[in-house]
Amino acid sequence: MKWHHGHNGSIVNGIPRIGFVKGGQSANWRDVDLADHFLTKAQDYVKSHKANPFFLYYAMNQPHVPRTPNQRFVGKSGMGPRGDVILEADWCIGEFIKTLKKEGVFDITLIIFSSDNGPVLNDGYYDDAVEKLGSHKPGGPLRGGKYSLLEAGTRVPFFTYWKGKIQPQVSDALVCQIDLIASIGKLVGANVKVTDSQNLLDVLMGKSKKGRESLVIEANTKTAFRKGNWLMIPPYSGDAILQEVNIEVGNSPEYQLYNLKEDIGQKHNLAKKQPKVLNQMIKDFESVRGDYKNVEKIELK
């Protein structure tokens, strides 16, 4: 397996990775067994806690790097290791759902599925993802990708499911994963006080499509501001394209302003055509973020 420089701090069973492993041979693992291991742990948790209300955060290792599918899935997708681990992830979710049903808690369980960032192809390991991509666009109509302040970097897959409680639908409501804290708190009757978290339980349950009014978004240590249909990206130094992963990250010496309702692909920067909107966005952003210009100067030292 080939990898980028920096993804070789440790070599475990021939698989290079970021970071360093300590603990000797007893700390080693087989990457090809991780998906099964985490699935089993999640299933065991349900079985041992089903008698009472429980919260489970099931963080899957697939399809993250290093992409090492179990032998059962190798070659099954025809799309290389990335395609194989996507199949494996899908299988894991299916097996976990089967467990919820078998243990009798499926009908009383709220399931939330999401991702932590947008798509990236070559992100440290060469696994034929670029070569086998064909005409497929992982970000669809969105611009950018992982590490980007543009929409393909910060707009991620997100759905909620609760049999008999949530009716199938699509919502354009603006929500943030941090809102899960206050929202789930409301669901279970807990008085959760987290400054940045908003109670959007009705949105998650499909009873309302009124989400957040605004949101500060972050990618690769830099921030931008979303309010309503508008997105404002402040001027940032740095390359417009992160060469290592070939992704447009949104850096520009000028302000960027996009109307996402009319221009989801962010092809038209309206900063100069809509000065009133831009100035208001800057003002609202600074009221939350502070003087981001000085912050960037500090970060760049």
C-alpha positions in Angstrom: 0.0 0.0 0.0 1.3 3.4 -0.9 0.8 6.5 1.3 1.5 10.2 1.6 4.5 11.3 3.7 3.1 11.9 7.2 0.9 8.9 7.2 3.7 6.7 8.4 4.2 7.6 12.1 3.4 4.0 12.9 3.3 0.8 10.9 0.8 -1.8 12.3 0.7 -5.1 10.5 2.1 -3.4 7.4 -0.5 -0.6 7.5 0.9 2.9 7.8 -1.0 5.6 9.8 -0.8 9.1 11.2 0.4 9.2 14.9 2.4 6.8 17.0 1.5 3.6 18.7 2.9 2.7 22.2 2.3 -0.4 24.2 4.2 -3.1 22.4 2.7 -6.1 20.6 -0.3 -6.2 22.9 -1.4 -2.8 21.5 -1.4 -4.0 17.9 -4.6 -4.8 16.0 -5.7 -6.0 12.6 -7.3 -3.3 10.5 -9.3 -5.8 8.5 -11.1 -6.8 11.8 -11.9 -3.4 13.1 -15.4 -3.0 11.5 -16.4 -6.4 12.9 -15.0 -5.5 16.3 -16.8 -2.2 16.6 -20.0 -3.7 15.3 -19.9 -6.4 17.9 -19.2 -3.9 20.7 -22.2 -1.8 19.5 -24.4 -4.9 19.4 -23.3 -6.0 22.9 -24.1 -2.5 24.3 -27.6 -2.7 23.0 -28.1 -6.2 24.4 -26.8 -5.2 27.9 -28.7 -1.9 28.1 -32.0 -2.7 26.3 -34.0 -2.9 29.6 -33.5 0.8 30.1 -33.3 4.0 28.0 -29.8 4.2 26.5 -27.6 6.5 24.3 -25.1 4.9 22.0 -22.6 6.8 19.8 -21.4 4.3 17.2 -18.4 5.8 15.4 -17.6 3.7 12.4 -14.0 3.2 11.1 -15.2 2.6 7.6 -14.9 4.2 5.1 -12.2 6.2 6.7 -8.5 5.6 5.9 -6.7 3.3 6.0 -9.3 1.5 3.8 -8.8 -2.1 4.6 -11.9 -4.2 4.0 -12.4 -7.5 5.6 -11.6 -10.4 3.2 -15.4 -11.0 2.9 -15.7 -7.7 1.1 -12.5 -7.5 -0.9 -13.2 -7.1 -4.6 -17.0 -7.2 -4.1 -17.7 -3.7 -5.2 -15.5 -3.5 -8.3 -14.5 0.0 -7.2 -11.3 -0.9 -5.3 -10.8 -0.7 -1.5 -12.9 2.4 -1.1 -15.9 0.8 -2.8 -15.4 -2.3 -0.7 -15.3 -0.5 2.6 -18.4 1.4 1.7 -20.1 -2.0 1.2 -18.7 -3.1 4.5 -20.0 0.0 6.2 -23.5 -0.5 4.7 -23.4 -4.1 5.9 -22.5 -3.1 9.4 -25.4 -0.7 9.6 -27.8 -3.4 8.4 -26.5 -5.8 11.0 -26.9 -3.3 13.7 -30.5 -2.5 12.6 -31.1 -6.3 12.8 -29.9 -6.3 16.4 -32.2 -3.5 17.4 -35.1 -5.4 15.9 -34.1 -8.8 17.4 -33.7 -7.2 20.9 -37.1 -5.6 20.7 -36.0 -1.9 20.8 -36.1 -0.9 17.1 -39.6 0.7 17.4 -38.6 2.8 20.4 -35.2 4.0 19.1 -34.3 7.3 17.4 -31.5 6.7 14.9 -29.4 9.6 13.7 -26.9 9.0 10.9 -24.3 11.6 9.8 -20.8 12.3 8.6 -18.1 14.5 9.9 -17.0 16.3 6.7 -17.4 16.3 2.9 -15.8 14.0 0.4 -12.1 13.6 -0.4 -10.5 11.1 -2.8 -6.8 10.8 -2.3 -6.4 11.6 1.4 -3.2 9.9 2.3 -3.5 6.4 0.8 -3.6 5.4 -2.8 -6.5 3.1 -3.2 -7.6 3.6 -6.8 -10.3 6.0 -5.8 -9.2 8.6 -8.3 -8.7 6.1 -11.1 -12.0 4.3 -10.6 -14.1 7.5 -10.1 -15.3 7.8 -13.7 -18.0 10.5 -14.1 -19.2 10.2 -10.5 -19.0 13.4 -8.5 -18.8 12.7 -4.7 -20.0 16.2 -3.8 -22.8 16.3 -6.4 -23.5 19.9 -7.4 -21.6 21.2 -4.4 -18.2 23.0 -4.7 -15.1 22.1 -2.7 -14.7 19.0 -0.5 -13.1 18.0 2.8 -11.0 20.8 4.4 -13.1 23.4 2.5 -15.3 26.3 3.7 -17.3 25.8 0.5 -20.5 23.7 0.7 -19.0 20.3 -0.2 -16.8 20.6 2.8 -19.3 21.6 5.5 -22.7 20.3 4.2 -22.8 16.6 5.2 -25.1 13.6 4.9 -27.6 13.7 7.8 -30.8 11.8 8.5 -33.0 10.8 11.4 -35.2 7.7 11.6 -37.8 6.6 14.2 -40.3 4.1 13.0 -43.8 5.4 13.3 -42.6 8.7 14.8 -40.9 10.4 11.8 -42.6 10.6 8.4 -40.3 10.2 5.4 -39.5 13.7 4.0 -36.7 16.0 2.9 -35.9 19.2 4.9 -33.8 22.2 4.1 -33.7 23.3 7.7 -30.3 24.5 8.9 -29.0 22.3 11.7 -25.6 21.6 13.3 -24.4 18.4 14.9 -23.8 20.3 18.1 -27.6 20.9 18.2 -28.0 17.2 19.0 -27.0 17.9 22.6 -29.9 20.3 23.4 -32.3 18.4 21.1 -31.7 15.0 22.7 -31.7 16.6 26.1 -35.2 17.9 25.3 -36.3 14.5 24.1 -35.3 12.8 27.5 -36.4 15.7 29.7 -32.9 16.8 30.6 -32.1 20.5 31.3 -29.1 20.8 29.0 -27.3 24.1 29.0 -24.8 24.4 26.2 -24.4 27.9 24.8 -23.9 26.9 21.1 -26.4 24.1 21.1 -30.0 24.8 20.0 -33.1 22.6 20.7 -34.2 21.6 17.3 -36.0 18.4 18.3 -39.1 19.3 16.2 -36.9 19.6 13.2 -35.2 16.3 13.8 -38.6 14.7 14.2 -39.9 16.2 11.0 -42.5 18.3 12.8 -40.9 21.6 11.8 -38.7 22.9 9.0 -37.6 26.0 10.9 -34.0 25.3 11.8 -31.2 27.7 12.9 -31.2 31.2 11.7 -27.4 31.3 11.5 -24.4 29.2 12.0 -20.6 29.7 12.2 -19.0 26.9 10.1 -15.4 25.7 10.3 -13.0 23.9 8.1 -9.2 23.4 8.4 -9.1 26.0 11.4 -10.9 28.7 9.4 -14.5 29.9 9.8 -17.3 31.4 7.7 -20.8 32.5 8.4 -24.2 31.1 7.2 -27.4 33.0 7.7 -30.7 32.1 6.0 -29.8 31.4 2.4 -26.6 33.4 2.5 -23.0 32.2 3.1 -20.2 34.7 3.7 -16.6 33.6 3.6 -14.1 36.2 4.8 -10.8 36.9 3.0 -8.2 34.3 3.9 -4.6 33.9 2.9 -3.3 30.6 1.6 -3.6 28.6 -1.6 -7.1 28.4 -3.2 -6.5 24.7 -3.8 -5.1 22.3 -1.3 -2.7 20.6 -3.6 -2.1 17.5 -1.6 -5.8 16.4 -2.0 -6.6 18.6 -5.1 -9.6 20.3 -3.3 -10.7 23.9 -3.6 -10.8 25.1 0.0 -12.3 28.6 -0.4 -9.3 30.8 0.4 -9.5 34.2 -1.4 -8.1 37.6 -0.9 -11.6 39.0 -1.2 -14.9 38.5 0.6 -17.1 35.9 -0.9 -20.9 36.0 -0.7 -23.2 33.3 -2.1 -27.0 32.9 -2.2 -27.2 29.1 -1.7 -30.9 29.0 -2.6 -30.3 30.3 -6.1 -26.7 29.2 -6.5 -26.0 25.9 -4.7 -22.8 25.4 -6.8 -21.4 28.7 -5.6 -20.5 29.9 -9.0 -21.5 33.6 -8.5 -19.7 35.7 -5.8 -22.2 38.4 -5.0 -20.0 40.3 -2.5 -19.7 43.4 -4.8 -23.3 43.3 -6.1 -24.9 42.9 -2.7 -22.9 45.3 -0.4 -25.7 45.8 2.1 -26.1 42.0 2.6 -22.4 41.6 2.8 -21.9 44.3 5.5 -24.8 42.8 7.6 -23.3 39.3 7.3 -19.9 40.7 8.4 -21.5 42.5 11.3 -23.5 39.4 12.4 -20.4 37.2 12.0 -18.2 39.4 14.1 -20.9 39.6 16.9 -20.4 35.8 17.3 -16.9 35.1 16.1 -15.1 38.3 17.3 -12.4 40.0 15.4 -11.5 37.1 13.1 -8.9 39.2 11.3 -6.7 39.5 14.3 -7.3 35.8 15.1 -6.0 34.8 11.6 -2.9 37.0 12.2 -2.3 35.1 15.4 -2.8 31.7 13.6 -0.4 32.6 10.9 2.5 33.5 13.1 
